[in-house]
Amino acid sequence: MDKNELFSTLAGLAKEAYKTDVDITPDTTFDELGKESMKMIALTSLIEDELDVEVTIHEVMKMKTFGELVDRVAEEYEE
């Protein structure tokens, strides 16, 4: 899976976790999505279930943009 496909997959998971249809770009901030811990937990659980990559809630809370999350998942993702 290339980075564009990974981004699309993660954006879909984020929309599901945050229950939103907002357009997500690499520059979308987590403040824009909402830094609600339950939604972040849902997102990290979906990432682990769908991509078999563990990202902690603490890591996500430190991230400013969605692009940072994509980069972090790309580091560990194995096809």
N, CA, C and O of each residue as an XYZ file, in Angstrom:
316
protein
N       0.856     -1.173      0.000
C       0.000      0.000      0.000
C       0.899      1.233      0.000
O       1.755      1.387      0.872
N       0.699      2.109     -0.986
C       1.514      3.316     -1.016
C       0.935      4.350     -0.045
O      -0.120      4.142      0.554
N       1.647      5.457      0.092
C       1.265      6.440      1.107
C      -0.099      7.069      0.813
O      -0.839      7.388      1.744
N      -0.440      7.250     -0.459
C      -1.754      7.810     -0.800
C      -2.873      6.859     -0.398
O      -3.898      7.285      0.134
N      -2.674      5.572     -0.654
C      -3.668      4.574     -0.251
C      -3.778      4.517      1.271
O      -4.876      4.415      1.819
N      -2.647      4.583      1.938
C      -2.632      4.568      3.400
C      -3.371      5.793      3.947
O      -4.151      5.683      4.893
N      -3.121      6.952      3.348
C      -3.818      8.162      3.764
C      -5.331      7.990      3.603
O      -6.096      8.315      4.511
N      -5.757      7.480      2.449
C      -7.187      7.289      2.196
C      -7.804      6.332      3.202
O      -8.907      6.570      3.693
N      -7.099      5.255      3.510
C      -7.586      4.284      4.488
C      -7.713      4.928      5.867
O      -8.733      4.775      6.541
N      -6.677      5.646      6.279
C      -6.701      6.300      7.593
C      -7.764      7.394      7.663
O      -8.405      7.569      8.699
N      -7.955      8.127      6.572
C      -8.998      9.161      6.554
C     -10.372      8.522      6.731
O     -11.224      9.051      7.445
N     -10.580      7.384      6.077
C     -11.838      6.662      6.236
C     -12.046      6.190      7.668
O     -13.149      6.288      8.206
N     -10.988      5.680      8.283
C     -11.071      5.235      9.676
C     -11.350      6.418     10.604
O     -12.118      6.294     11.558
N     -10.725      7.563     10.323
C     -10.942      8.752     11.146
C     -12.386      9.233     11.019
O     -13.002      9.620     12.012
N     -12.922      9.208      9.808
C     -14.315      9.622      9.617
C     -15.255      8.712     10.395
O     -16.251      9.162     10.962
N     -14.924      7.429     10.412
C     -15.734      6.473     11.165
C     -15.618      6.737     12.671
O     -16.629      6.791     13.372
N     -14.399      6.900     13.161
C     -14.174      7.105     14.590
C     -14.770      8.420     15.081
O     -15.341      8.486     16.170
N     -14.630      9.472     14.260
C     -15.109     10.788     14.655
C     -16.544     11.062     14.214
O     -17.111     12.113     14.515
N     -17.129     10.086     13.486
C     -18.502     10.213     12.997
C     -18.702     11.548     12.278
O     -19.556     12.357     12.640
N     -17.883     11.743     11.249
C     -17.912     12.995     10.485
C     -17.748     12.705      9.002
O     -17.242     11.652      8.615
N     -18.181     13.651      8.177
C     -17.972     13.570      6.741
C     -17.063     14.687      6.247
O     -16.940     14.908      5.042
N     -16.429     15.390      7.177
C     -15.537     16.489      6.820
C     -14.397     15.965      5.940
O     -13.923     14.845      6.132
N     -13.963     16.779      4.977
C     -12.821     16.400      4.149
C     -11.573     16.442      5.013
O     -11.296     17.445      5.671
N     -10.823     15.353      5.007
C      -9.601     15.268      5.793
C      -8.414     15.348      4.840
O      -8.337     14.605      3.861
N      -7.497     16.254      5.139
C      -6.271     16.409      4.360
C      -5.099     16.157      5.303
O      -5.295     16.076      6.516
N      -3.882     16.032      4.769
C      -2.726     15.873      5.655
C      -2.566     17.044      6.629
O      -1.972     16.889      7.696
N      -3.099     18.217      6.260
C      -2.974     19.405      7.113
C      -4.130     19.568      8.094
O      -4.120     20.491      8.908
N      -5.121     18.689      8.029
C      -6.230     18.746      8.984
C      -5.673     18.518     10.381
O      -4.921     17.571     10.610
N      -6.043     19.384     11.307
C      -5.544     19.230     12.671
C      -6.506     18.387     13.495
O      -7.693     18.278     13.186
N      -5.966     17.801     14.541
C      -6.819     17.039     15.442
C      -7.728     17.972     16.228
O      -8.778     17.549     16.713
N      -7.338     19.238     16.358
C      -8.227     20.216     16.978
C      -9.477     20.404     16.122
O     -10.578     20.559     16.650
N      -9.304     20.390     14.793
C     -10.453     20.523     13.896
C     -11.374     19.307     13.999
O     -12.597     19.437     13.945
N     -10.778     18.133     14.146
C     -11.577     16.912     14.269
C     -12.195     16.801     15.660
O     -13.290     16.265     15.825
N     -11.487     17.308     16.642
C     -11.933     17.223     18.030
C     -11.006     16.302     18.799
O     -10.857     15.130     18.453
N     -10.400     16.816     19.816
C      -9.439     16.020     20.598
C     -10.135     15.289     21.739
O      -9.620     15.233     22.855
N     -11.299     14.733     21.454
C     -12.023     13.977     22.465
C     -11.374     12.604     22.610
O     -11.198     11.886     21.625
N     -11.024     12.248     23.827
C     -10.260     11.025     24.054
C     -10.993      9.769     23.584
O     -10.357      8.847     23.073
N     -12.309      9.713     23.745
C     -13.037      8.507     23.322
C     -12.956      8.323     21.802
O     -12.862      7.197     21.314
N     -12.994      9.421     21.067
C     -12.892      9.332     19.605
C     -11.479      8.941     19.200
O     -11.291      8.186     18.246
N     -10.488      9.448     19.917
C      -9.101      9.075     19.627
C      -8.864      7.600     19.947
O      -8.153      6.909     19.217
N      -9.454      7.126     21.026
C      -9.333      5.706     21.365
C      -9.979      4.861     20.270
O      -9.430      3.836     19.865
N     -11.141      5.294     19.795
C     -11.807      4.575     18.711
C     -10.915      4.541     17.471
O     -10.801      3.507     16.812
N     -10.285      5.668     17.156
C      -9.404      5.729     15.988
C      -8.207      4.797     16.141
O      -7.885      4.049     15.217
N      -7.548      4.832     17.291
C      -6.378      3.969     17.477
C      -6.778      2.489     17.448
O      -6.010      1.653     16.972
N      -7.959      2.165     17.949
C      -8.439      0.773     17.902
C      -8.703      0.338     16.467
O      -8.361     -0.779     16.081
N      -9.313      1.221     15.673
C      -9.571      0.898     14.267
C      -8.267      0.702     13.499
O      -8.160     -0.199     12.667
N      -7.278      1.545     13.780
C      -5.976      1.419     13.104
C      -5.350      0.068     13.446
O      -4.819     -0.614     12.570
N      -5.413     -0.311     14.709
C      -4.830     -1.590     15.110
C      -5.583     -2.753     14.479
O      -4.967     -3.706     14.000
N      -6.911     -2.682     14.475
C      -7.720     -3.765     13.910
C      -7.546     -3.888     12.399
O      -7.397     -4.993     11.878
N      -7.564     -2.760     11.699
C      -7.542     -2.775     10.238
C      -6.143     -2.905      9.639
O      -5.967     -3.554      8.608
N      -5.150     -2.290     10.280
C      -3.810     -2.231      9.692
C      -2.754     -2.963     10.507
O      -1.603     -3.070     10.084
N      -3.142     -3.467     11.672
C      -2.223     -4.182     12.549
C      -1.015     -3.318     12.927
O       0.119     -3.794     12.986
N      -1.293     -2.035     13.181
C      -0.270     -1.093     13.627
C      -0.757     -0.500     14.938
O      -1.881     -0.005     15.029
N       0.103     -0.554     15.959
C      -0.279     -0.005     17.254
C       0.232      1.420     17.389
O       1.435      1.676     17.347
N      -0.709      2.339     17.551
C      -0.407      3.739     17.818
C      -1.130      4.067     19.118
O      -2.336      3.846     19.232
N      -0.408      4.587     20.085
C      -1.043      4.850     21.376
C      -1.813      6.165     21.350
O      -1.530      7.064     20.559
N      -2.779      6.243     22.226
C      -3.567      7.470     22.368
C      -2.662      8.642     22.740
O      -2.891      9.770     22.305
N      -1.628      8.371     23.550
C      -0.700      9.430     23.955
C       0.073      9.985     22.759
O       0.343     11.184     22.686
N       0.429      9.097     21.818
C       1.120      9.560     20.609
C       0.201     10.467     19.800
O       0.613     11.537     19.352
N      -1.043     10.039     19.615
C      -1.983     10.813     18.807
C      -2.260     12.167     19.461
O      -2.375     13.179     18.769
N      -2.363     12.189     20.767
C      -2.650     13.450     21.461
C      -1.528     14.468     21.284
O      -1.766     15.671     21.387
N      -0.315     14.006     21.021
C       0.824     14.909     20.813
C       0.903     15.408     19.366
O       1.585     16.392     19.078
N       0.205     14.728     18.470
C       0.253     15.094     17.048
C      -0.618     16.310     16.790
O      -1.670     16.486     17.405
N      -0.158     17.147     15.868
C      -0.934     18.327     15.511
C      -1.790     18.068     14.269
O      -2.948     18.484     14.214
N      -1.221     17.382     13.274
C      -1.949     17.201     12.017
C      -2.172     15.725     11.697
O      -1.489     14.837     12.208
N      -3.152     15.506     10.835
C      -3.455     14.156     10.398
C      -2.280     13.561      9.619
O      -2.054     12.351      9.657
N      -1.542     14.405      8.921
C      -0.368     13.957      8.186
C       0.671     13.312      9.092
O       1.351     12.371      8.682
N       0.801     13.804     10.314
C       1.733     13.210     11.276
C       1.315     11.780     11.611
O       2.156     10.895     11.764
N       0.010     11.570     11.722
C      -0.496     10.223     11.996
C      -0.189      9.300     10.824
O       0.233      8.161     11.022
N      -0.398      9.783      9.617
C      -0.112      8.973      8.425
C       1.368      8.587      8.404
O       1.706      7.432      8.144
N       2.243      9.548      8.676
C       3.684      9.259      8.707
C       4.017      8.217      9.765
O       4.815      7.310      9.525
N       3.410      8.350     10.925
C       3.671      7.418     12.038
C       3.221      6.010     11.682
O       3.948      5.048     11.927
N       2.033      5.877     11.107
C       1.530      4.552     10.731
C       2.371      3.973      9.593
O       2.638      2.772      9.570
N       2.787      4.814      8.655
C       3.602      4.354      7.523
C       4.917      3.747      7.997
O       5.432      2.825      7.365
N       5.465      4.249      9.095
C       6.729      3.712      9.633
C       6.597      2.243      9.997
O       7.548      1.479      9.824
N       5.438      1.833     10.496
C       5.261      0.479     10.986
C       4.456     -0.426     10.082
O       4.485     -1.647     10.234
N       3.737      0.161      9.140
C       2.842     -0.635      8.319
C       3.625     -1.599      7.437
O       4.576     -1.216      6.756
N       3.206     -2.845      7.467
C       3.791     -3.843      6.581
C       2.675     -4.491      5.799
O       1.671     -4.928      6.362
N       2.860     -4.545      4.512
C       1.821     -5.105      3.650
C       1.757     -6.604      3.794
O       0.938     -7.253      3.143
